[in-house]
Amino acid sequence: MPDVNEIRALKASFLGALDTAAALEGMKAKVLAITPEAPGADIAPEDLDELARLTLAHAVSSQALRGLVEAMRARRSVA
């Protein structure tokens, strides 16, 4: 029988990673709109700050999900 709390944690971690991925998707248009060849082209400081925040959140949530998956695999003796 599966561990109910483990499955709940898996779902929460998975949804957290998806949420941060969706937030990054929200920055897609701003990042892709930058034309490096255009004079003075750059990313706005507030967008760069938001990108830093979102990438950190995504990295943390993805690593948490990965750690949980690896722990689940180890408990199930799947290599």
The first five atom37 places (N, CA, C, CB, O) and aatype in JSON, in Angstrom:
{
  "aatype": [12, 14, 3, 19, 2, 6, 9, 1, 0, 10, 11, 0, 15, 13, 10, 7, 0, 10, 3, 16, 0, 0, 0, 10, 6, 7, 12, 11, 0, 11, 19, 10, 0, 9, 16, 14, 6, 0, 14, 7, 0, 3, 9, 0, 14, 6, 3, 10, 3, 6, 10, 0, 1, 10, 16, 10, 0, 8, 0, 19, 15, 15, 5, 0, 10, 1, 7, 10, 19, 6, 0, 12, 1, 0, 1, 1, 15, 19, 0],
  "atom_mask": [
    [1, 1, 1, 1, 1],
    [1, 1, 1, 1, 1],
    [1, 1, 1, 1, 1],
    [1, 1, 1, 1, 1],
    [1, 1, 1, 1, 1],
    [1, 1, 1, 1, 1],
    [1, 1, 1, 1, 1],
    [1, 1, 1, 1, 1],
    [1, 1, 1, 1, 1],
    [1, 1, 1, 1, 1],
    [1, 1, 1, 1, 1],
    [1, 1, 1, 1, 1],
    [1, 1, 1, 1, 1],
    [1, 1, 1, 1, 1],
    [1, 1, 1, 1, 1],
    [1, 1, 1, 0, 1],
    [1, 1, 1, 1, 1],
    [1, 1, 1, 1, 1],
    [1, 1, 1, 1, 1],
    [1, 1, 1, 1, 1],
    [1, 1, 1, 1, 1],
    [1, 1, 1, 1, 1],
    [1, 1, 1, 1, 1],
    [1, 1, 1, 1, 1],
    [1, 1, 1, 1, 1],
    [1, 1, 1, 0, 1],
    [1, 1, 1, 1, 1],
    [1, 1, 1, 1, 1],
    [1, 1, 1, 1, 1],
    [1, 1, 1, 1, 1],
    [1, 1, 1, 1, 1],
    [1, 1, 1, 1, 1],
    [1, 1, 1, 1, 1],
    [1, 1, 1, 1, 1],
    [1, 1, 1, 1, 1],
    [1, 1, 1, 1, 1],
    [1, 1, 1, 1, 1],
    [1, 1, 1, 1, 1],
    [1, 1, 1, 1, 1],
    [1, 1, 1, 0, 1],
    [1, 1, 1, 1, 1],
    [1, 1, 1, 1, 1],
    [1, 1, 1, 1, 1],
    [1, 1, 1, 1, 1],
    [1, 1, 1, 1, 1],
    [1, 1, 1, 1, 1],
    [1, 1, 1, 1, 1],
    [1, 1, 1, 1, 1],
    [1, 1, 1, 1, 1],
    [1, 1, 1, 1, 1],
    [1, 1, 1, 1, 1],
    [1, 1, 1, 1, 1],
    [1, 1, 1, 1, 1],
    [1, 1, 1, 1, 1],
    [1, 1, 1, 1, 1],
    [1, 1, 1, 1, 1],
    [1, 1, 1, 1, 1],
    [1, 1, 1, 1, 1],
    [1, 1, 1, 1, 1],
    [1, 1, 1, 1, 1],
    [1, 1, 1, 1, 1],
    [1, 1, 1, 1, 1],
    [1, 1, 1, 1, 1],
    [1, 1, 1, 1, 1],
    [1, 1, 1, 1, 1],
    [1, 1, 1, 1, 1],
    [1, 1, 1, 0, 1],
    [1, 1, 1, 1, 1],
    [1, 1, 1, 1, 1],
    [1, 1, 1, 1, 1],
    [1, 1, 1, 1, 1],
    [1, 1, 1, 1, 1],
    [1, 1, 1, 1, 1],
    [1, 1, 1, 1, 1],
    [1, 1, 1, 1, 1],
    [1, 1, 1, 1, 1],
    [1, 1, 1, 1, 1],
    [1, 1, 1, 1, 1],
    [1, 1, 1, 1, 1]
  ],
  "atom_positions": [
    [[0.85, -1.18, 0.0], [0.0, 0.0, 0.0], [0.89, 1.24, 0.0], [-0.96, 0.0, 1.22], [1.82, 1.34, 0.8]],
    [[0.61, 2.19, -0.89], [1.45, 3.39, -0.95], [1.28, 4.26, 0.29], [1.13, 4.2, -2.21], [0.24, 4.26, 0.95]],
    [[2.33, 5.0, 0.58], [2.31, 5.95, 1.69], [1.5, 7.17, 1.24], [3.77, 6.36, 2.13], [1.89, 7.88, 0.31]],
    [[0.39, 7.41, 1.91], [-0.52, 8.51, 1.54], [0.2, 9.85, 1.62], [-1.76, 8.51, 2.44], [0.04, 10.69, 0.73]],
    [[0.97, 10.07, 2.67], [1.68, 11.35, 2.82], [2.74, 11.53, 1.74], [2.33, 11.44, 4.2], [2.97, 12.65, 1.26]],
    [[3.38, 10.44, 1.35], [4.38, 10.52, 0.3], [3.74, 10.92, -1.03], [5.12, 9.17, 0.16], [4.28, 11.74, -1.76]],
    [[2.59, 10.34, -1.33], [1.89, 10.67, -2.57], [1.4, 12.12, -2.53], [0.7, 9.71, -2.79], [1.46, 12.83, -3.54]],
    [[0.92, 12.56, -1.38], [0.51, 13.97, -1.25], [1.71, 14.9, -1.46], [-0.12, 14.23, 0.14], [1.59, 15.93, -2.12]],
    [[2.85, 14.54, -0.9], [4.06, 15.35, -1.07], [4.49, 15.37, -2.53], [5.19, 14.81, -0.19], [4.92, 16.4, -3.04]],
    [[4.38, 14.22, -3.2], [4.72, 14.14, -4.62], [3.84, 15.09, -5.43], [4.58, 12.69, -5.14], [4.33, 15.84, -6.27]],
    [[2.54, 15.04, -5.18], [1.61, 15.9, -5.9], [1.92, 17.38, -5.64], [0.17, 15.59, -5.5], [1.94, 18.19, -6.57]],
    [[2.15, 17.73, -4.39], [2.44, 19.13, -4.05], [3.74, 19.59, -4.69], [2.51, 19.3, -2.52], [3.8, 20.7, -5.22]],
    [[4.77, 18.77, -4.66], [6.05, 19.13, -5.27], [5.91, 19.25, -6.78], [7.12, 18.08, -4.93], [6.47, 20.17, -7.39]],
    [[5.18, 18.34, -7.38], [4.96, 18.38, -8.82], [4.23, 19.65, -9.23], [4.18, 17.14, -9.27], [4.61, 20.32, -10.18]],
    [[3.16, 19.97, -8.5], [2.4, 21.18, -8.8], [3.23, 22.44, -8.58], [1.14, 21.23, -7.96], [3.08, 23.41, -9.32]],
    [[4.08, 22.43, -7.58], [4.96, 23.57, -7.34], [5.91, 23.8, -8.5], [0.0, 0.0, 0.0], [6.12, 24.94, -8.92]],
    [[6.47, 22.73, -9.02], [7.37, 22.85, -10.18], [6.61, 23.34, -11.41], [8.05, 21.5, -10.47], [7.12, 24.16, -12.17]],
    [[5.39, 22.84, -11.6], [4.58, 23.31, -12.73], [4.21, 24.78, -12.59], [3.31, 22.46, -12.86], [4.22, 25.52, -13.57]],
    [[3.89, 25.19, -11.37], [3.55, 26.6, -11.14], [4.7, 27.53, -11.47], [3.12, 26.81, -9.69], [4.51, 28.58, -12.1]],
    [[5.9, 27.15, -11.05], [7.05, 28.01, -11.35], [7.4, 27.98, -12.84], [8.26, 27.58, -10.52], [7.86, 28.98, -13.39]],
    [[7.18, 26.84, -13.48], [7.39, 26.77, -14.93], [6.4, 27.69, -15.65], [7.23, 25.31, -15.44], [6.76, 28.36, -16.62]],
    [[5.16, 27.72, -15.18], [4.16, 28.6, -15.79], [4.54, 30.07, -15.59], [2.77, 28.33, -15.2], [4.33, 30.89, -16.47]],
    [[5.08, 30.38, -14.43], [5.51, 31.76, -14.18], [6.66, 32.14, -15.12], [5.95, 31.92, -12.71], [6.7, 33.27, -15.61]],
    [[7.57, 31.22, -15.37], [8.63, 31.49, -16.34], [8.06, 31.67, -17.73], [9.66, 30.34, -16.34], [8.53, 32.52, -18.49]],
    [[7.06, 30.89, -18.07], [6.39, 31.03, -19.37], [5.83, 32.44, -19.52], [5.27, 29.98, -19.52], [5.81, 33.0, -20.62]],
    [[5.38, 33.02, -18.43], [4.87, 34.37, -18.45], [5.91, 35.42, -18.8], [0.0, 0.0, 0.0], [5.56, 36.51, -19.24]],
    [[7.17, 35.1, -18.63], [8.27, 36.01, -18.98], [8.76, 35.8, -20.41], [9.43, 35.83, -18.01], [9.57, 36.58, -20.91]],
    [[8.27, 34.77, -21.05], [8.76, 34.39, -22.37], [8.72, 35.53, -23.37], [7.97, 33.22, -22.89], [9.71, 35.8, -24.05]],
    [[7.59, 36.2, -23.48], [7.45, 37.27, -24.48], [8.44, 38.39, -24.24], [6.02, 37.82, -24.45], [9.02, 38.93, -25.19]],
    [[8.64, 38.76, -22.98], [9.58, 39.85, -22.68], [11.01, 39.48, -23.03], [9.5, 40.23, -21.19], [11.76, 40.29, -23.57]],
    [[11.38, 38.25, -22.73], [12.76, 37.82, -23.0], [12.98, 37.66, -24.51], [13.07, 36.48, -22.28], [13.99, 38.12, -25.04]],
    [[12.04, 37.03, -25.18], [12.22, 36.8, -26.61], [12.07, 38.07, -27.44], [11.22, 35.78, -27.09], [12.53, 38.11, -28.59]],
    [[11.45, 39.1, -26.89], [11.28, 40.37, -27.6], [12.57, 41.19, -27.64], [10.18, 41.18, -26.96], [12.66, 42.16, -28.4]],
    [[13.55, 40.84, -26.85], [14.8, 41.59, -26.83], [15.55, 41.34, -28.14], [15.69, 41.2, -25.59], [15.82, 40.19, -28.5]],
    [[15.87, 42.41, -28.82], [16.64, 42.32, -30.06], [18.06, 42.76, -29.76], [16.0, 43.19, -31.2], [18.31, 43.95, -29.62]],
    [[18.98, 41.82, -29.66], [20.34, 42.18, -29.25], [21.04, 43.14, -30.21], [21.16, 40.94, -29.12], [21.94, 43.88, -29.81]],
    [[20.63, 43.13, -31.47], [21.26, 44.01, -32.47], [20.77, 45.46, -32.38], [21.0, 43.47, -33.86], [21.42, 46.36, -32.9]],
    [[19.64, 45.67, -31.74], [19.07, 47.03, -31.66], [19.89, 47.88, -30.7], [17.59, 46.97, -31.2], [20.34, 47.4, -29.66]],
    [[20.09, 49.16, -31.06], [20.84, 50.04, -30.17], [20.16, 50.16, -28.8], [21.0, 51.44, -30.8], [18.95, 50.4, -28.72]],
    [[20.91, 49.99, -27.76], [20.4, 50.11, -26.41], [19.51, 48.96, -25.97], [0.0, 0.0, 0.0], [18.84, 49.05, -24.94]],
    [[19.49, 47.88, -26.73], [18.64, 46.73, -26.38], [19.15, 46.09, -25.09], [18.61, 45.69, -27.53], [20.34, 45.82, -24.94]],
    [[18.24, 45.87, -24.21], [18.59, 45.23, -22.94], [17.3, 44.8, -22.27], [19.42, 46.18, -22.0], [16.21, 45.2, -22.7]],
    [[17.4, 44.02, -21.26], [16.24, 43.63, -20.47], [16.05, 44.68, -19.37], [16.4, 42.18, -19.87], [17.02, 45.13, -18.76]],
    [[14.82, 45.05, -19.13], [14.53, 46.04, -18.09], [14.98, 45.51, -16.73], [13.01, 46.4, -18.07], [14.83, 44.32, -16.45]],
    [[15.52, 46.38, -15.88], [16.0, 45.93, -14.57], [14.94, 45.19, -13.75], [16.5, 47.11, -13.78], [15.25, 44.21, -13.09]],
    [[13.69, 45.66, -13.8], [12.64, 44.99, -13.04], [12.31, 43.61, -13.62], [11.37, 45.86, -13.01], [11.95, 42.7, -12.88]],
    [[12.45, 43.47, -14.94], [12.25, 42.15, -15.56], [13.4, 41.21, -15.2], [12.13, 42.29, -17.09], [13.19, 40.01, -14.98]],
    [[14.6, 41.75, -15.15], [15.74, 40.93, -14.75], [15.6, 40.47, -13.3], [17.05, 41.72, -14.93], [15.91, 39.32, -12.98]],
    [[15.13, 41.35, -12.43], [14.88, 40.97, -11.04], [13.82, 39.88, -10.95], [14.45, 42.19, -10.22], [13.96, 38.92, -10.2]],
    [[12.75, 40.05, -11.73], [11.68, 39.05, -11.74], [12.19, 37.72, -12.28], [10.48, 39.54, -12.57], [11.82, 36.66, -11.77]],
    [[13.01, 37.77, -13.29], [13.58, 36.55, -13.86], [14.49, 35.86, -12.85], [14.37, 36.87, -15.14], [14.5, 34.63, -12.76]],
    [[15.25, 36.63, -12.09], [16.1, 36.05, -11.05], [15.25, 35.36, -9.99], [17.0, 37.13, -10.41], [15.57, 34.26, -9.55]],
    [[14.17, 36.01, -9.58], [13.29, 35.44, -8.57], [12.63, 34.16, -9.07], [12.21, 36.45, -8.16], [12.58, 33.15, -8.36]],
    [[12.13, 34.2, -10.3], [11.44, 33.04, -10.85], [12.37, 31.87, -11.11], [10.74, 33.42, -12.13], [12.0, 30.72, -10.86]],
    [[13.57, 32.14, -11.6], [14.49, 31.03, -11.87], [14.94, 30.37, -10.57], [15.7, 31.52, -12.67], [15.13, 29.16, -10.52]],
    [[15.12, 31.17, -9.53], [15.47, 30.58, -8.24], [14.33, 29.72, -7.72], [15.81, 31.69, -7.22], [14.55, 28.6, -7.27]],
    [[13.11, 30.24, -7.78], [11.94, 29.48, -7.32], [11.79, 28.19, -8.11], [10.66, 30.33, -7.44], [11.47, 27.14, -7.54]],
    [[12.02, 28.26, -9.41], [11.89, 27.06, -10.24], [12.99, 26.05, -9.91], [11.94, 27.44, -11.73], [12.73, 24.85, -9.85]],
    [[14.19, 26.53, -9.72], [15.29, 25.63, -9.38], [15.02, 24.92, -8.05], [16.62, 26.4, -9.3], [15.24, 23.72, -7.94]],
    [[14.56, 25.66, -7.08], [14.29, 25.08, -5.76], [13.15, 24.07, -5.85], [13.95, 26.19, -4.74], [13.26, 22.97, -5.31]],
    [[12.07, 24.44, -6.52], [10.93, 23.52, -6.59], [11.27, 22.28, -7.42], [9.71, 24.23, -7.2], [10.85, 21.17, -7.08]],
    [[12.02, 22.45, -8.48], [12.43, 21.3, -9.29], [13.37, 20.38, -8.52], [13.1, 21.78, -10.57], [13.25, 19.16, -8.61]],
    [[14.29, 20.96, -7.77], [15.21, 20.14, -6.98], [14.47, 19.41, -5.86], [16.33, 21.01, -6.41], [14.81, 18.27, -5.53]],
    [[13.49, 20.06, -5.26], [12.69, 19.4, -4.22], [11.95, 18.21, -4.81], [11.69, 20.39, -3.58], [11.9, 17.13, -4.21]],
    [[11.36, 18.4, -5.99], [10.67, 17.3, -6.66], [11.64, 16.18, -7.0], [9.97, 17.81, -7.94], [11.33, 15.01, -6.78]],
    [[12.78, 16.53, -7.52], [13.78, 15.52, -7.87], [14.22, 14.73, -6.64], [15.0, 16.17, -8.54], [14.33, 13.51, -6.7]],
    [[14.47, 15.43, -5.54], [14.88, 14.76, -4.32], [13.82, 13.8, -3.82], [0.0, 0.0, 0.0], [14.13, 12.69, -3.38]],
    [[12.57, 14.21, -3.88], [11.48, 13.34, -3.45], [11.37, 12.12, -4.34], [10.16, 14.11, -3.44], [11.21, 11.0, -3.85]],
    [[11.46, 12.32, -5.64], [11.39, 11.19, -6.58], [12.54, 10.21, -6.33], [11.44, 11.71, -8.05], [12.33, 9.0, -6.31]],
    [[13.73, 10.73, -6.13], [14.87, 9.85, -5.85], [14.66, 9.08, -4.54], [16.18, 10.66, -5.78], [14.99, 7.89, -4.47]],
    [[14.13, 9.74, -3.52], [13.86, 9.06, -2.25], [12.8, 7.97, -2.44], [13.41, 10.07, -1.18], [12.91, 6.88, -1.87]],
    [[11.78, 8.27, -3.23], [10.74, 7.27, -3.5], [11.32, 6.09, -4.25], [9.59, 7.89, -4.29], [10.99, 4.94, -3.95]],
    [[12.17, 6.35, -5.22], [12.8, 5.27, -5.96], [13.67, 4.41, -5.06], [13.64, 5.83, -7.11], [13.67, 3.18, -5.16]],
    [[14.41, 5.06, -4.17], [15.28, 4.31, -3.26], [14.46, 3.42, -2.34], [16.15, 5.27, -2.43], [14.83, 2.27, -2.08]],
    [[13.36, 3.95, -1.84], [12.5, 3.13, -0.97], [11.88, 1.96, -1.7], [11.41, 3.98, -0.36], [11.56, 0.94, -1.09]],
    [[11.71, 2.1, -2.97], [11.13, 1.02, -3.77], [12.21, 0.14, -4.41], [10.21, 1.6, -4.86], [11.89, -0.78, -5.16]],
    [[13.46, 0.43, -4.12], [14.6, -0.33, -4.64], [14.62, -0.36, -6.17], [14.56, -1.76, -4.11], [14.94, -1.38, -6.78]],
    [[14.27, 0.78, -6.77], [14.34, 0.93, -8.22], [15.59, 1.73, -8.52], [13.05, 1.61, -8.8], [15.74, 2.85, -8.04]],
    [[16.46, 1.17, -9.3], [17.71, 1.87, -9.62], [17.74, 2.32, -11.05], [18.91, 0.99, -9.35], [18.72, 2.93, -11.49]]
  ]
}
